Amino acid sequence: MSFHEISVTIRAVNRASAEFAKVSSDAERMKAKVKAASSAIAGLGAASTAVAHLGRMFGLLDEETSRYVSSIGNAVMALGMFLRTSWGMAVAQKIYAAACWVATAAQNALNVSYATFLALTGVGVGVIIAAAAAMWYFANQMNAATRAVKEYNTAVSEIPTYARSIRREGEEEILRRRGVE
């Protein structure tokens, strides 16, 4: 292995190490946020359980409603406590990964639609340019035809009028007697 190959390998490891450190710090930040959110969820569940018991004690809730609200509070509290465990963190990270996958798929779809828009815009501009070129060509052909007609008219105007048309025999003498050129 040459020194250059060793240098390239070391640089690759160093760059990869920085990215792995970034991913690790992102995971730690997410873990802290999930723990804080799960503590809030567990607290909300415990508070709803306490409110259910207080409501039953003060007569604001009947027994059945109090049990129902208390069981929902216990479920929310259990969910919050589960999210604080390592399994809960794993589930939260899986949910986060799934959400990132959906966001990536949506972004890719938007990128594809934007690329399609750009391609179709390019085709549209190409069609406009082609139409302009065809119109320019047609206008040049019309100008050439107009010049040819003008040249013909100029040439025809120089020919005497009696030579311009086909005449029958003897017609020329009749026209001269009448005074027509």
N, C-alpha and C positions, 0 to 999 in steps of 0.2 A: 504494500500500500504506500503510495507516494504521500509527500507532505501535503500536497494540494487536496488529495482525496480525504485525508484526515481533517484538514481545515474545513472542507465542505461538510463533513459529517458532524463536526463539532458545532458549526453554525446552525445546522439543521436541528440538532438536539437543543441548542440554546433557544432557538426560536420556538420550537415545540414546547420546551419547558415553560416559557413565558405564557404561552396560550393555555397550557394545562394549569398553571397557577391562576390565570384569569378565570378559567372555568371553575376551579376549586373555590376561589373567593366568591364567585357568583352563587355557587351552591351553598356556601356558608351564609351568605346574605339571605338567600331564599329560606334556608333553614331557620334563621332568626325571625324572619317575617312570618313564616308558617307557625312557629312556636308562639309568637305574640298573638297572631290571629286565633290560634287554637285556644290560648288562654282566655281570650275575650269570648270565644264561643262557649267554653266551659263555664265561664262566669255568667254568661247570659242564661245558660241552662240551669245553673244553680239558683240564679235570681228568680227565674220563672217558677221553679219548684217551690221556692220560699214564698213567692206571691200566691201560689195556689194554696199552700197550707194556711197562710194568713187569711186569705179570702174565705176559706172554709171555717176558720176559727171565728171570724167576725160576722159570719152569716151572709157574706156577699155571694158566695158560690155554694151550690149544693154538693153533696158527696160525690156524685158521678162526674160533674164538671171538674171538680177539684182533682179527682184521680186522673181524669183525661189530661188536664193541663200539667199536672205533676209528671205524668208518664212522658209527655212530650218534652218537658224540661229535662227529665232524666236522660232521655235519648240524646238531646242536644248536648248535655253535659258529657255524656259518654263519648259522643263524637269528638268533642273538643279535647277530651283526655286522650282518645285514641290518636289523634293527629300529633300529639306531643311525643308519642312513642316513635321508635325507629321504623316500625312498620307503617305507622301513620305518615311519617316523612316520605317513605318510599311511595306510598299511595299518592301523596300530594305531588311528588316529583313526576310520577307517571301521568297524573292528570295535567300537570304543567307541560310535560312533553307532548301529550296529545293536543293540548291547546296550541302549542308552538307548531305542531305539524299542520293543524288546521289553518293557522295564520300563514304558514309558509305556502301551503297549497293555494290559499286565496291570493297571496302576493304573486305567486307564479302565474295564476290565471289572469291577474291584472296585467302582469308583464306581457303575457301572450297577447292579450287584447290590445295593449298599447303597441306592441310590435305589429300586429295586424293593422291597426289604425295607421301606423307610419307607412306600412307597405302599401295599403290602399290609397293613402294620400299621395305617395310617390307614383303609383299607377295613374291616379287622377291627374297629377301634374304632367305626367308623360303624355296622357291623352290630350290635354290642353295644348301642350307644345306641338304634338303631331297635328292637331287641328289647325293651329296657327300656321304651321309650315305648309299644310295643304292649301289654306286660304292664300298664303303668299304666292305659292306656285300658280294657283288659279288666277290670281290678280295679274301676275306677270304674263300668263298666257292671254288673258283678256287685253292687256295693254299691247301685246304684240299683234293681236288680231285687229285692234283699233288702228294701230299704225299701218298695218297692211291695207285696211279699207281706205284710210286717208291717202295713202300713196296711190292706190287704185283710182280714187276719185280725182286726184291731181292729174294723173296720167290721162284719165278719160276727159277731163276738162280741156286738155290741150289738143285733143282730136277735134277736127271740125265736125259740126253737127250733122252734115249730110253724110259723112262717112261712118257715123256711129251706128246706124241701123241697117238692116237688110232692106234693099229696095227692089221692087220689081222692074223689069225692063221697060223703059220708057217713062217711068215715074219721075225720074230726075228732071226730064225736060218739062214735064207738066208743072213741077214745083218751081222751076226757073221762070216759066211764063207767069206764074202767079206772083213772083217776087220773093219766094222763100229760098233761102240760101241752100 
